Amino acid sequence: MASKQRYVVASVDLDKSRDARLHAARELLAGERIDVELRRWDGRPAQVLVVGTETSASRMAVDTALRSGIPVVRIGRLPWDPDSVRSLDLYAEPGELSACLRERLDAHEPAPAADLLEPAAAPFLRQLLAASESGACLLERGLFRLVIDLSDARVHMLRRMPYPALIGEALAPNWFVTPLSPRRYAEEFAQDVTASYPLESVLWDIALAHEAPIADVAPERALRLRAWPLLSANQLPVHWLLPLSCLLERAWALPQLAQATATPSLELERMYAAVLASGLADGDAAAAPSPPRRAPDARAPGLLSRLARRFGLNLGRGQ
């Protein structure tokens, strides 16, 4: 390493003593023209992960790092660590730690920051829409840990995280994905579920919380709503109620519905995207990626008829 190289070393669950020795090891590496940026583990790419006392956070960090090919160094040996984890003595000196880090950094060519690839660059939402219609997958990002069960069309939270925070992170990158067999989910994760939400309502909440459409919409494709979304009317924007009523009655192409209801096209694009993503599009429109379809809501026609009368529509007549 003739020229000065820059690397990222992340750490989690280090006490003050081990953290101080890690900083001292960084100074030793700097003397060898190896520039190391130390930061707390947050799921972002790094060249090495250094861990200390085992907690649920460090276990998750180690699993995530190993899946994405990040070398792991533990200060303090644990007998159940896999062979891929390099374990040092609990009281390892900075010189031993710097040598261990150098060995792992030598095996990794540093990439420019702009070229670093996220282990799972697609946002949670995109991975959800691209997932298989059966089985389950574990999704992780930072402190978020959840299971998407496509066979049951539900989202299971494995940590007590605020639901609005999950909706806010839906378009963020850096989600790590692990396919789960039904047996593994039942044995390792089912007992940790803290909250569960219908996948359909999660998708609509994401659509309502973000300005960008959550699925691709072909403007000229006629779309019909198969059932009313799993949301109460007061959760929907008022200006979405009339267009949704029309879509429940018959298929509309976006430009025609925009003209008929005086609704901005950009708003309708968000709404159409939610219909497609949640699997509520009837007919050819349902070909877009979507979770398992829900049976039509038998109560919807009466609700929508009353809603239509409020807006001066007669949904009992063809248009």
C-alpha positions as CSV (number, residue, x, y, z in Angstrom):
1,M,0.0,0.0,0.0
2,A,2.3,2.7,-1.3
3,S,-0.3,5.4,-1.6
4,K,-2.7,6.3,1.1
5,Q,-5.9,4.2,1.0
6,R,-9.2,4.9,2.8
7,Y,-11.3,2.2,4.3
8,V,-14.4,2.1,6.5
9,V,-14.4,0.0,9.7
10,A,-17.8,-0.3,11.5
11,S,-18.2,-1.4,15.1
12,V,-21.0,-2.5,17.4
13,D,-21.3,-3.3,21.1
14,L,-17.8,-2.2,22.1
15,D,-17.2,-1.1,25.7
16,K,-15.0,1.9,26.4
17,S,-11.9,-0.2,26.7
18,R,-12.3,-2.1,23.4
19,D,-13.4,1.1,21.6
20,A,-10.3,2.9,22.9
21,R,-8.1,0.1,21.6
22,L,-9.8,0.2,18.2
23,H,-9.1,3.9,18.0
24,A,-5.4,3.2,18.9
25,A,-5.2,0.6,16.2
26,R,-6.5,3.1,13.7
27,E,-3.7,5.5,14.6
28,L,-1.2,2.6,14.1
29,L,-2.7,2.0,10.6
30,A,-2.5,5.7,9.8
31,G,1.2,5.5,10.3
32,E,1.3,2.9,7.6
33,R,-0.7,5.1,5.3
34,I,-3.9,3.2,5.8
35,D,-6.6,5.7,6.4
36,V,-9.5,4.1,8.4
37,E,-12.8,5.8,9.1
38,L,-14.4,4.4,12.2
39,R,-18.2,4.6,12.6
40,R,-21.0,2.8,14.4
41,W,-22.6,-0.1,12.5
42,D,-25.8,1.1,10.8
43,G,-26.1,-1.4,7.9
44,R,-24.2,0.7,5.4
45,P,-21.3,-0.9,3.5
46,A,-17.9,-1.2,5.3
47,Q,-14.7,-3.1,4.7
48,V,-14.6,-4.7,8.2
49,L,-17.1,-5.1,11.1
50,V,-15.6,-5.1,14.7
51,V,-17.9,-6.5,17.4
52,G,-17.6,-7.0,21.1
53,T,-20.1,-8.3,23.7
54,E,-22.8,-10.3,22.1
55,T,-26.3,-8.8,22.1
56,S,-29.2,-9.0,19.8
57,A,-27.9,-6.0,17.9
58,S,-24.4,-7.5,17.4
59,R,-25.9,-10.9,16.4
60,M,-28.0,-9.2,13.7
61,A,-25.0,-7.1,12.6
62,V,-22.8,-10.2,12.3
63,D,-25.4,-12.1,10.3
64,T,-26.0,-9.1,8.0
65,A,-22.2,-8.5,7.5
66,L,-21.4,-12.2,6.7
67,R,-24.3,-12.4,4.2
68,S,-22.9,-9.3,2.4
69,G,-19.3,-10.5,2.4
70,I,-18.0,-8.1,5.1
71,P,-15.2,-9.6,7.3
72,V,-16.0,-9.7,11.0
73,V,-13.5,-9.3,13.8
74,R,-14.7,-10.0,17.4
75,I,-12.7,-8.7,20.4
76,G,-13.5,-11.4,22.9
77,R,-13.8,-15.0,21.7
78,L,-17.2,-16.8,21.7
79,P,-17.2,-20.6,21.2
80,W,-20.2,-20.5,18.9
81,D,-18.8,-17.9,16.5
82,P,-18.5,-19.4,12.9
83,D,-15.0,-19.9,11.5
84,S,-15.5,-16.9,9.2
85,V,-15.4,-14.6,12.3
86,R,-11.8,-13.7,13.4
87,S,-11.8,-13.8,17.2
88,L,-9.2,-11.9,19.2
89,D,-8.5,-12.2,22.9
90,L,-10.7,-10.0,25.1
91,Y,-7.6,-8.0,26.1
92,A,-5.9,-7.9,22.7
93,E,-3.5,-4.9,22.4
94,P,-3.8,-2.3,19.7
95,G,-0.9,-3.7,17.8
96,E,-2.5,-7.1,17.5
97,L,-5.8,-5.5,16.6
98,S,-4.2,-3.3,13.9
99,A,-2.4,-6.3,12.4
100,C,-5.7,-8.2,12.2
101,L,-7.4,-5.3,10.6
102,R,-4.6,-4.8,8.1
103,E,-4.8,-8.5,7.1
104,R,-8.5,-8.1,6.3
105,L,-8.1,-4.7,4.6
106,D,-5.4,-6.0,2.4
107,A,-7.9,-8.4,0.9
108,H,-10.3,-5.6,0.0
109,E,-9.5,-3.0,-2.6
110,P,-11.1,0.2,-1.4
111,A,-13.7,1.6,-3.8
112,P,-14.4,5.3,-4.2
113,A,-17.3,6.3,-2.0
114,A,-19.5,7.0,-5.0
115,D,-18.9,3.5,-6.3
116,L,-19.8,1.6,-3.1
117,L,-22.7,-0.7,-3.9
118,E,-25.4,-1.3,-1.3
119,P,-25.8,-5.0,-0.5
120,A,-29.5,-4.6,-1.3
121,A,-29.9,-1.4,-3.2
122,A,-33.6,-1.8,-3.9
123,P,-35.8,-0.2,-1.3
124,F,-38.0,-2.3,0.9
125,L,-41.0,-1.4,-1.2
126,R,-39.4,-2.5,-4.5
127,Q,-38.1,-5.8,-3.0
128,L,-41.6,-6.4,-1.6
129,L,-43.2,-5.9,-5.0
130,A,-40.6,-8.2,-6.7
131,A,-41.0,-11.0,-4.1
132,S,-42.5,-14.3,-4.8
133,E,-46.2,-14.8,-4.2
134,S,-45.4,-17.6,-1.7
135,G,-43.1,-18.1,1.2
136,A,-41.5,-15.5,3.4
137,C,-38.5,-13.3,3.6
138,L,-36.6,-11.5,6.3
139,L,-35.9,-7.8,5.7
140,E,-33.4,-5.8,7.7
141,R,-32.2,-2.2,7.7
142,G,-30.5,-0.5,10.6
143,L,-32.8,-1.2,13.6
144,F,-35.6,-2.5,11.4
145,R,-36.2,-6.2,11.3
146,L,-39.4,-7.6,9.8
147,V,-40.8,-10.6,7.9
148,I,-42.9,-10.3,4.8
149,D,-45.2,-13.4,4.6
150,L,-46.4,-13.4,1.0
151,S,-48.5,-16.6,1.5
152,D,-50.5,-14.9,4.2
153,A,-50.2,-11.3,2.8
154,R,-48.9,-9.9,6.1
155,V,-46.0,-7.9,7.4
156,H,-44.6,-9.0,10.8
157,M,-42.5,-6.7,12.8
158,L,-39.8,-8.4,14.8
159,R,-38.9,-5.4,16.9
160,R,-41.0,-2.7,18.6
161,M,-40.4,-0.1,16.1
162,P,-42.9,2.7,15.3
163,Y,-45.1,1.8,12.4
164,P,-45.0,5.3,10.9
165,A,-41.2,5.0,10.9
166,L,-41.4,1.9,8.8
167,I,-43.7,3.6,6.3
168,G,-41.2,6.5,6.2
169,E,-38.3,4.2,5.3
170,A,-40.1,2.2,2.7
171,L,-38.4,4.0,-0.2
172,A,-34.9,4.0,1.4
173,P,-32.2,1.7,0.1
174,N,-30.0,-0.7,2.1
175,W,-32.5,-3.4,2.9
176,F,-31.0,-6.8,3.4
177,V,-33.2,-9.7,2.3
178,T,-33.0,-13.3,3.4
179,P,-35.5,-15.9,2.0
180,L,-37.1,-18.0,4.7
181,S,-38.6,-21.4,4.5
182,P,-41.9,-21.9,6.5
183,R,-40.0,-24.1,8.9
184,R,-37.3,-21.6,9.6
185,Y,-39.8,-18.8,10.0
186,A,-41.8,-20.8,12.5
187,E,-38.7,-22.0,14.5
188,E,-36.6,-18.8,14.6
189,F,-38.8,-15.8,14.1
190,A,-42.5,-16.4,14.7
191,Q,-42.1,-16.1,18.5
192,D,-40.4,-12.6,18.1
193,V,-43.3,-11.0,16.2
194,T,-44.3,-7.8,18.0
195,A,-46.9,-6.5,15.6
196,S,-48.5,-7.7,12.4
197,Y,-50.2,-5.7,9.5
198,P,-52.1,-6.7,6.4
199,L,-49.7,-6.2,3.4
200,E,-52.4,-4.5,1.4
201,S,-52.9,-1.7,4.0
202,V,-49.1,-1.3,4.4
203,L,-48.8,-0.7,0.6
204,W,-51.6,1.9,0.7
205,D,-50.1,3.6,3.7
206,I,-46.8,3.8,1.8
207,A,-48.6,5.2,-1.2
208,L,-50.3,7.9,0.9
209,A,-47.1,8.8,2.7
210,H,-44.8,9.4,-0.3
211,E,-45.2,11.7,-3.3
212,A,-43.6,9.2,-5.8
213,P,-45.9,6.5,-7.3
214,I,-45.1,3.1,-5.7
215,A,-45.5,1.2,-9.0
216,D,-45.2,1.9,-12.7
217,V,-48.4,3.1,-14.3
218,A,-49.2,2.9,-18.1
219,P,-51.4,6.0,-18.6
220,E,-53.4,4.5,-21.5
221,R,-54.2,1.2,-19.7
222,A,-57.8,1.0,-18.4
223,L,-57.9,0.0,-14.8
224,R,-60.8,-1.2,-12.6
225,L,-60.8,-1.5,-8.8
226,R,-61.8,-5.0,-7.7
227,A,-62.5,-4.1,-4.0
228,W,-62.3,-1.2,-1.7
229,P,-58.8,-0.8,-0.1
230,L,-58.3,-2.1,3.5
231,L,-58.5,1.5,4.8
232,S,-61.3,3.5,6.2
233,A,-62.6,6.4,4.1
234,N,-61.2,9.0,6.6
235,Q,-57.7,7.6,6.0
236,L,-57.9,8.5,2.3
237,P,-57.5,11.9,0.8
238,V,-60.9,13.4,0.1
239,H,-60.0,14.0,-3.5
240,W,-59.3,10.3,-4.0
241,L,-62.8,9.1,-2.9
242,L,-64.5,10.1,-6.1
243,P,-61.9,8.6,-8.5
244,L,-61.9,5.3,-6.5
245,S,-65.7,5.2,-6.6
246,C,-65.5,5.5,-10.4
247,L,-62.9,2.7,-10.6
248,L,-65.0,0.4,-8.5
249,E,-67.9,0.8,-11.1
250,R,-65.9,0.3,-14.3
251,A,-62.5,0.5,-15.9
252,W,-61.0,3.9,-16.6
253,A,-57.8,5.0,-18.3
254,L,-56.0,7.6,-16.3
255,P,-56.4,10.6,-18.7
256,Q,-60.2,10.1,-19.0
257,L,-60.7,9.7,-15.2
258,A,-58.6,12.8,-14.6
259,Q,-60.9,14.8,-17.0
260,A,-64.1,13.3,-15.6
261,T,-63.3,13.9,-11.9
262,A,-61.2,17.1,-12.3
263,T,-58.4,15.3,-10.4
264,P,-54.7,16.1,-11.2
265,S,-53.0,13.4,-13.2
266,L,-50.1,13.2,-10.8
267,E,-52.5,12.4,-7.9
268,L,-54.2,9.8,-10.0
269,E,-50.9,8.2,-10.9
270,R,-50.1,7.7,-7.2
271,M,-53.6,6.3,-6.7
272,Y,-53.4,3.9,-9.7
273,A,-49.9,2.8,-8.5
274,A,-51.4,1.9,-5.1
275,V,-54.2,-0.1,-6.8
276,L,-51.7,-2.0,-8.9
277,A,-49.2,-2.6,-6.2
278,S,-51.8,-3.9,-3.7
279,G,-53.3,-6.4,-6.1
280,L,-56.7,-4.6,-6.3
281,A,-56.6,-4.1,-10.1
282,D,-59.2,-6.1,-12.0
283,G,-58.6,-7.6,-15.4
284,D,-55.4,-7.0,-17.4
285,A,-54.1,-4.4,-15.0
286,A,-53.5,-7.0,-12.3
287,A,-50.5,-8.3,-14.4
288,A,-48.3,-5.8,-12.5
289,P,-46.2,-7.2,-9.6
290,S,-48.5,-7.6,-6.6
291,P,-49.0,-9.6,-3.5
292,P,-51.7,-12.3,-3.3
293,R,-55.2,-11.2,-4.3
294,R,-57.8,-10.5,-1.7
295,A,-61.4,-11.7,-2.2
296,P,-63.8,-8.9,-3.3
297,D,-65.5,-7.1,-0.4
298,A,-69.2,-7.8,-0.6
299,R,-69.9,-4.7,1.5
300,A,-68.1,-2.4,-0.9
301,P,-70.9,-1.8,-3.5
302,G,-73.3,-0.4,-0.9
303,L,-70.6,1.8,0.6
304,L,-69.6,3.0,-2.8
305,S,-73.2,3.6,-3.9
306,R,-73.7,5.9,-1.0
307,L,-70.4,7.6,-1.6
308,A,-71.2,8.0,-5.3
309,R,-74.5,9.7,-4.5
310,R,-72.7,12.1,-2.3
311,F,-70.6,13.1,-5.3
312,G,-73.6,13.1,-7.7
313,L,-72.7,9.8,-9.5
314,N,-75.0,6.9,-10.3
315,L,-72.9,3.8,-10.1
316,G,-75.8,1.6,-11.0
317,R,-75.6,2.8,-14.7
318,G,-73.0,2.0,-17.3
319,Q,-71.0,4.8,-18.5
